[in-house]
Amino acid sequence: MSYANGPAMRGGAPSQTPAATSLFRRLVWEGTVPLEIKIDSKELPAGSDRGLECYYIQAPRISYLPLLLPDIKKHLTDLVLDETNAGILKEDDWHWPIGLLYDYNTISHGLHSTIPPLPGTSTPTQPLRLTLHLVSPPLDKLLLTPSPESCKLSYMGQLKEADFLRWGNTKRVTGLRKQDHDGLWESLKNHNFDDFWRIASKIFPTTTPLSPNASPNPNGTSTFASPPPTALSLPPNSSTLSPSRPPSTDPSGPPVADRDGAYTVRSVPVRIYLPDGPVLQDLVPPLVDERAHTLRQFLRTHLPLLFPPPPSQPQAYALVQGVVCPGDAEMAWLGACMAGADGWVNVCIGLGRPPR
């Protein structure tokens, strides 16, 4: 993984074998972003060590800020506050995934800098700087009561909404046992990939590809003359995987008849985030005219001024899980492999040329 990014992508979506699906889901899961958390100096109580008022952490992209609070409190208690003053810490709350917060601030305010990259990384970045206040949070500005429990409720609500858009109902989420509901959240808290996907695989689609070698069987499914090719390579001076493969669509071939497949969902749960602007959401079909719906088509439809057709050049770029995403990435594949833990594909739109 790169320092603040997820898996790098070049060309179309990668091979969609089960192994490749698990690989990219794990790469997204293991993605991290740098955070600098600083206590408001005006609110530091007497007796605090003012020379140690910042805390730095490499935070999981798929996690949420309230889940970091116990670790932050522990370090601030040990290094900055005495035990009495540590008790006044309040749990300010944000309900966006940490990776989305970072990407949104990247496109809005620019977190890429001229500092040298860390070893094994390719893109110089700055940490997302947050200020921790020790007084009561602004409840009039928060959508939900600031607590980890409300963050859990928000997460489950987002998961249900994504489930409805994807399948046309919420039966897959609501049909889970309570211990599975709790298990999803606990695995997020504990950052346990295997425990999370053991449950989430009942909700998220599979990634059986549309294949040029597919031929219908009498039972309505498809077979493959040969497995889809995989090309995973390490680019120079980078520790990230760069997948590429031939297009997975055949204009004359039928899609795989898989009711759980990414290409047979009702809609891909996608949101577009503009710099300091509104959040856009619309129905995103996985196929358009029996071909895979690509990110380029999607952006040209919804943001034609920023992503005009040729010969005009794009005036913006798309960031998904910290990756500058190629236009021929398939929306169905993004929904199955690059979505957050809540099931949503968050596309952040940066203006101008993408960061290098």
C-alpha positions as CSV (number, residue, x, y, z in Angstrom):
1,M,0.0,0.0,0.0
2,S,1.2,3.5,-0.6
3,Y,1.3,6.0,2.2
4,A,-2.1,7.7,1.8
5,N,-3.5,5.7,-1.1
6,G,-5.2,2.4,-1.8
7,P,-4.1,-0.1,-4.5
8,A,-2.9,1.6,-7.7
9,M,-4.9,0.8,-10.9
10,R,-3.7,1.0,-14.5
11,G,-5.9,0.2,-17.4
12,G,-9.3,-1.5,-16.9
13,A,-10.4,-3.5,-13.9
14,P,-8.2,-6.4,-12.9
15,S,-8.9,-10.1,-13.3
16,Q,-12.1,-10.9,-11.4
17,T,-11.2,-14.4,-10.2
18,P,-12.1,-15.0,-6.5
19,A,-8.5,-14.7,-5.6
20,A,-8.2,-11.3,-7.3
21,T,-11.4,-10.1,-5.7
22,S,-10.0,-11.0,-2.3
23,L,-6.7,-9.4,-3.1
24,F,-8.2,-6.0,-3.9
25,R,-10.6,-6.1,-1.1
26,R,-7.7,-6.7,1.3
27,L,-5.7,-3.9,-0.3
28,V,-8.6,-1.6,0.3
29,W,-8.9,-2.9,3.8
30,E,-5.2,-2.4,4.6
31,G,-5.1,1.1,3.1
32,T,-4.1,3.8,5.6
33,V,-3.9,7.6,5.8
34,P,-1.7,9.8,8.0
35,L,-3.5,11.9,10.7
36,E,-2.1,14.6,12.9
37,I,-4.3,15.2,15.9
38,K,-3.6,18.3,18.0
39,I,-5.3,19.5,21.1
40,D,-6.5,23.0,21.0
41,S,-3.8,24.8,23.0
42,K,-6.3,27.3,24.4
43,E,-8.2,24.4,26.0
44,L,-5.2,22.6,27.6
45,P,-5.7,22.5,31.3
46,A,-3.0,23.5,33.8
47,G,-0.4,20.9,34.5
48,S,-0.4,19.6,30.9
49,D,2.8,18.9,29.0
50,R,2.4,21.5,26.2
51,G,5.4,20.2,24.3
52,L,3.6,17.0,23.5
53,E,0.2,18.2,22.3
54,C,0.2,16.4,18.9
55,Y,-0.5,12.8,18.3
56,Y,0.3,11.1,14.9
57,I,-1.4,7.9,13.7
58,Q,-1.5,5.9,10.5
59,A,-5.3,5.3,10.4
60,P,-7.2,2.6,8.5
61,R,-9.1,4.1,5.5
62,I,-12.2,1.9,6.2
63,S,-12.4,2.9,9.8
64,Y,-14.1,5.8,11.5
65,L,-12.7,8.5,13.8
66,P,-14.8,7.5,16.9
67,L,-13.1,4.1,16.8
68,L,-9.7,5.8,17.2
69,L,-10.7,7.7,20.3
70,P,-9.7,5.0,22.9
71,D,-6.2,4.9,21.4
72,I,-6.0,8.7,21.2
73,K,-7.2,9.1,24.8
74,K,-4.7,6.6,26.0
75,H,-1.7,8.4,24.5
76,L,-2.9,11.8,25.4
77,T,-3.5,10.6,29.0
78,D,0.0,9.2,29.2
79,L,1.9,12.1,27.4
80,V,-0.1,15.3,27.8
81,L,-2.8,15.3,30.4
82,D,-2.7,14.2,34.0
83,E,-5.3,11.6,35.1
84,T,-7.7,14.2,36.4
85,N,-7.8,16.4,33.3
86,A,-8.0,13.4,31.0
87,G,-11.5,12.8,32.2
88,I,-12.8,15.9,30.5
89,L,-12.1,14.6,27.0
90,K,-15.3,14.6,24.9
91,E,-16.0,12.2,22.0
92,D,-16.4,14.5,19.1
93,D,-17.7,12.5,16.2
94,W,-17.6,12.2,12.4
95,H,-19.5,9.6,10.5
96,W,-17.6,9.5,7.2
97,P,-15.0,6.8,6.7
98,I,-11.5,8.1,7.5
99,G,-10.3,7.5,3.9
100,L,-13.2,9.5,2.5
101,L,-12.4,12.4,4.9
102,Y,-8.8,12.3,3.7
103,D,-9.7,12.1,-0.1
104,Y,-12.3,14.9,0.3
105,N,-9.8,17.2,2.0
106,T,-7.3,16.2,-0.7
107,I,-9.5,17.5,-3.5
108,S,-10.8,20.5,-1.5
109,H,-7.7,21.8,0.1
110,G,-4.8,19.7,-1.3
111,L,-2.9,17.4,1.0
112,H,-0.1,16.6,-1.4
113,S,3.0,18.5,-0.7
114,T,6.6,18.9,-1.8
115,I,8.1,16.9,1.1
116,P,10.0,13.8,0.1
117,P,8.0,10.5,0.0
118,L,8.5,7.9,2.7
119,P,10.5,4.8,1.7
120,G,8.4,2.4,-0.4
121,T,5.9,5.1,-1.4
122,S,5.5,7.1,-4.6
123,T,3.3,10.1,-3.7
124,P,4.4,12.8,-1.3
125,T,1.6,13.6,1.1
126,Q,0.7,15.6,4.2
127,P,-1.2,14.3,7.1
128,L,-4.8,15.3,7.6
129,R,-4.6,17.8,10.5
130,L,-7.4,17.6,13.0
131,T,-7.9,19.6,16.2
132,L,-9.2,17.8,19.2
133,H,-11.3,20.1,21.5
134,L,-11.7,19.4,25.2
135,V,-15.0,21.2,25.5
136,S,-18.5,20.1,24.6
137,P,-18.9,19.4,20.8
138,P,-21.2,21.7,18.8
139,L,-24.3,19.6,19.0
140,D,-26.2,22.1,16.8
141,K,-23.9,21.3,13.9
142,L,-23.7,17.5,14.3
143,L,-26.3,15.4,12.5
144,L,-26.1,12.7,15.2
145,T,-25.3,12.6,18.9
146,P,-21.5,12.4,19.2
147,S,-20.9,8.8,20.4
148,P,-19.4,5.6,19.0
149,E,-22.9,4.0,19.3
150,S,-24.4,6.7,17.0
151,C,-21.6,6.1,14.5
152,K,-22.5,2.4,14.5
153,L,-26.2,3.3,13.8
154,S,-25.1,5.5,11.0
155,Y,-22.9,2.8,9.5
156,M,-25.7,0.3,9.6
157,G,-28.0,2.8,8.0
158,Q,-25.5,3.4,5.1
159,L,-25.1,-0.4,4.7
160,K,-28.9,-0.8,4.4
161,E,-29.2,2.0,1.9
162,A,-26.4,0.5,-0.2
163,D,-28.1,-2.9,0.0
164,F,-31.4,-1.4,-1.3
165,L,-29.8,0.3,-4.2
166,R,-27.8,-2.8,-5.1
167,W,-30.5,-5.5,-4.8
168,G,-33.8,-3.6,-4.7
169,N,-34.5,-4.5,-1.1
170,T,-32.7,-4.7,2.2
171,K,-33.3,-8.4,2.9
172,R,-29.6,-9.3,2.8
173,V,-28.8,-6.9,5.6
174,T,-32.0,-7.2,7.7
175,G,-31.8,-11.0,7.2
176,L,-28.6,-11.2,9.1
177,R,-28.6,-12.4,12.7
178,K,-28.0,-9.9,15.4
179,Q,-24.6,-11.5,16.1
180,D,-23.7,-10.9,12.5
181,H,-24.7,-7.2,12.7
182,D,-22.6,-6.9,15.8
183,G,-19.8,-8.9,14.2
184,L,-19.6,-6.5,11.2
185,W,-19.1,-3.5,13.6
186,E,-16.7,-5.4,15.9
187,S,-14.5,-6.5,13.0
188,L,-14.3,-2.9,11.9
189,K,-13.3,-1.8,15.4
190,N,-10.7,-4.6,15.6
191,H,-9.7,-4.1,12.0
192,N,-10.1,-7.8,11.3
193,F,-10.4,-8.5,7.5
194,D,-11.3,-12.2,7.7
195,D,-14.0,-11.7,10.3
196,F,-15.6,-8.8,8.4
197,W,-15.7,-10.5,5.0
198,R,-17.0,-13.8,6.5
199,I,-20.2,-11.8,7.1
200,A,-20.0,-9.2,4.4
201,S,-19.8,-11.8,1.7
202,K,-23.5,-12.4,2.4
203,I,-24.2,-8.9,1.4
204,F,-21.7,-7.8,-1.3
205,P,-21.8,-9.1,-4.8
206,T,-19.5,-11.6,-6.3
207,T,-17.2,-10.6,-9.2
208,T,-17.8,-13.2,-11.8
209,P,-16.7,-11.3,-15.0
210,L,-18.4,-10.7,-18.3
211,S,-16.1,-12.8,-20.5
212,P,-15.5,-12.9,-24.3
213,N,-15.2,-16.6,-23.9
214,A,-18.5,-17.0,-22.0
215,S,-21.1,-19.3,-23.5
216,P,-24.6,-19.9,-22.0
217,N,-25.3,-23.3,-20.5
218,P,-28.8,-24.9,-20.7
219,N,-29.3,-24.0,-17.0
220,G,-28.8,-20.3,-17.8
221,T,-25.3,-19.9,-16.4
222,S,-22.0,-19.4,-18.3
223,T,-18.8,-21.4,-18.7
224,F,-15.4,-20.1,-19.6
225,A,-13.1,-21.6,-22.3
226,S,-10.1,-20.4,-20.3
227,P,-9.7,-18.5,-17.0
228,P,-9.4,-14.7,-17.3
229,P,-5.8,-13.6,-17.5
230,T,-4.2,-11.8,-14.6
231,A,-1.3,-9.4,-14.8
232,L,-0.1,-8.0,-11.4
233,S,3.2,-6.2,-11.4
234,L,5.2,-3.9,-9.2
235,P,6.2,-0.6,-10.9
236,P,9.6,0.9,-10.2
237,N,10.0,2.6,-6.8
238,S,6.6,1.6,-5.7
239,S,5.2,-0.9,-3.1
240,T,1.7,-1.0,-4.6
241,L,0.2,-3.5,-7.0
242,S,-0.7,-2.3,-10.4
243,P,-3.3,-4.6,-12.0
244,S,-4.3,-4.6,-15.7
245,R,-6.2,-6.9,-17.9
246,P,-8.0,-7.0,-21.3
247,P,-11.5,-5.6,-21.3
248,S,-13.9,-8.0,-19.7
249,T,-16.8,-7.2,-22.0
250,D,-18.0,-8.6,-25.3
251,P,-20.6,-6.4,-27.1
252,S,-22.2,-9.5,-28.6
253,G,-21.9,-11.8,-25.6
254,P,-24.4,-12.3,-22.9
255,P,-23.6,-11.3,-19.3
256,V,-23.1,-14.0,-16.7
257,A,-26.4,-15.1,-15.3
258,D,-25.4,-14.9,-11.6
259,R,-28.0,-13.4,-9.3
260,D,-25.3,-12.6,-6.8
261,G,-22.9,-11.1,-9.4
262,A,-21.6,-7.6,-9.7
263,Y,-22.9,-7.3,-13.2
264,T,-26.5,-8.3,-12.4
265,V,-27.1,-6.0,-9.5
266,R,-29.9,-3.5,-9.8
267,S,-27.6,-0.5,-9.2
268,V,-24.1,0.2,-8.0
269,P,-24.1,2.3,-4.8
270,V,-22.1,5.4,-5.8
271,R,-21.7,8.9,-4.5
272,I,-19.8,11.8,-6.2
273,Y,-18.0,14.3,-3.9
274,L,-17.1,17.7,-5.4
275,P,-14.6,20.1,-3.9
276,D,-16.5,22.2,-1.3
277,G,-19.7,21.2,-3.2
278,P,-22.7,19.0,-3.0
279,V,-22.7,15.2,-2.8
280,L,-24.3,13.7,-6.0
281,Q,-26.1,10.4,-6.1
282,D,-28.0,8.6,-8.8
283,L,-28.9,5.1,-10.0
284,V,-25.8,3.6,-11.6
285,P,-26.6,0.5,-13.6
286,P,-23.7,-2.1,-14.0
287,L,-24.4,-2.5,-17.7
288,V,-25.3,0.0,-20.5
289,D,-26.5,-1.4,-23.8
290,E,-25.2,-4.8,-22.6
291,R,-21.7,-3.5,-22.1
292,A,-20.0,-2.9,-18.8
293,H,-20.8,0.6,-17.6
294,T,-17.4,2.4,-17.1
295,L,-16.4,5.2,-14.9
296,R,-15.7,7.4,-17.9
297,Q,-19.3,7.0,-19.1
298,F,-20.6,7.6,-15.7
299,L,-18.6,10.9,-15.2
300,R,-19.4,12.1,-18.7
301,T,-23.1,11.7,-18.0
302,H,-23.1,13.4,-14.6
303,L,-20.3,15.9,-15.0
304,P,-20.1,16.7,-18.7
305,L,-18.3,20.0,-18.3
306,L,-15.5,18.4,-16.3
307,F,-15.4,15.2,-18.3
308,P,-16.3,16.1,-21.9
309,P,-16.1,13.7,-24.8
310,P,-13.1,13.7,-27.1
311,P,-11.2,15.5,-28.5
312,S,-11.6,17.7,-25.4
313,Q,-9.4,16.8,-22.4
314,P,-10.8,16.1,-19.0
315,Q,-10.7,19.0,-16.6
316,A,-10.7,16.9,-13.5
317,Y,-9.8,13.5,-12.1
318,A,-11.5,10.8,-10.0
319,L,-10.2,9.6,-6.7
320,V,-11.5,6.2,-5.4
321,Q,-10.0,4.9,-2.2
322,G,-7.0,7.2,-2.6
323,V,-6.4,6.0,-6.2
324,V,-6.6,8.1,-9.3
325,C,-9.0,5.8,-11.1
326,P,-8.7,5.1,-14.8
327,G,-11.7,5.9,-17.0
328,D,-12.2,2.4,-18.2
329,A,-12.6,1.0,-14.7
330,E,-16.0,-0.8,-14.7
331,M,-18.6,0.4,-12.2
332,A,-19.6,-3.1,-11.3
333,W,-16.1,-4.1,-10.4
334,L,-15.6,-0.9,-8.4
335,G,-18.8,-1.7,-6.5
336,A,-17.6,-5.2,-5.6
337,C,-13.9,-4.5,-4.9
338,M,-13.3,-0.8,-4.2
339,A,-16.4,0.0,-2.0
340,G,-16.0,1.0,1.6
341,A,-17.1,-1.2,4.5
342,D,-20.5,0.4,4.2
343,G,-20.9,-0.8,0.6
344,W,-20.5,2.6,-1.0
345,V,-18.2,3.6,-3.8
346,N,-17.1,7.2,-3.0
347,V,-15.8,9.0,-6.0
348,C,-14.0,12.3,-5.1
349,I,-13.6,14.7,-8.0
350,G,-10.4,16.8,-8.0
351,L,-10.1,19.7,-10.4
352,G,-7.1,20.0,-12.8
353,R,-4.5,17.4,-13.3
354,P,-4.2,14.5,-10.8
355,P,-1.4,14.6,-8.2
356,R,1.8,12.7,-9.1
